[in-house]
Amino acid sequence: MIGGQGEDSCGKSGTDKTPQERKRRGGSSAARGKRSLARKSTAMSEAVQLMYLISMSLD
């Protein structure tokens, strides 16, 4: 069965990952904070762009 339940787009279930592969995005609290800040910054940038586009369409 292609793309069955619990499989990713490559047809793998993802259960054959080692503990190191599953925990790959751990790191120090500083590294986690930087990733969190990067996500927030991207979301804020997208929100500002959307507000700009809306305001331009109202003119």
C-alpha positions in Angstrom: 0.0 0.0 0.0 1.5 3.3 -1.0 1.2 6.3 1.5 -0.7 4.2 4.0 -1.5 5.3 7.5 1.5 6.2 9.6 3.8 6.6 6.6 5.5 9.7 5.3 5.7 10.6 1.6 8.5 8.2 1.0 6.5 5.3 2.4 8.5 5.0 5.5 6.9 4.8 8.9 9.6 6.8 10.7 9.8 4.3 13.5 13.2 3.0 12.5 14.9 6.2 13.7 17.6 6.0 16.3 17.2 7.9 19.6 19.9 10.3 18.4 17.9 11.0 15.2 14.7 11.6 17.1 16.4 14.0 19.5 18.4 15.8 16.8 16.8 19.2 17.5 17.6 19.2 21.3 20.7 21.2 22.0 21.3 23.8 24.6 18.6 26.1 25.9 20.3 29.0 24.1 20.1 27.1 20.8 16.4 26.3 21.5 15.8 30.0 22.3 17.4 31.1 19.0 15.2 28.7 17.1 12.1 30.0 18.9 13.1 33.6 18.3 13.6 32.8 14.6 10.2 31.3 14.3 8.6 34.3 16.1 10.5 36.7 13.8 9.4 34.9 10.7 5.8 34.9 11.9 6.0 38.7 12.7 7.5 39.4 9.3 4.7 37.5 7.5 2.1 39.3 9.6 3.5 42.7 8.7 3.7 41.8 5.0 0.0 40.7 5.1 -1.1 43.9 6.8 0.8 45.9 4.3 -0.9 44.1 1.4 -4.3 44.5 2.9 -3.7 48.2 3.5 -2.5 48.6 -0.1 -5.7 46.9 -1.4 -7.9 49.3 0.6 -6.5 52.4 -1.2 
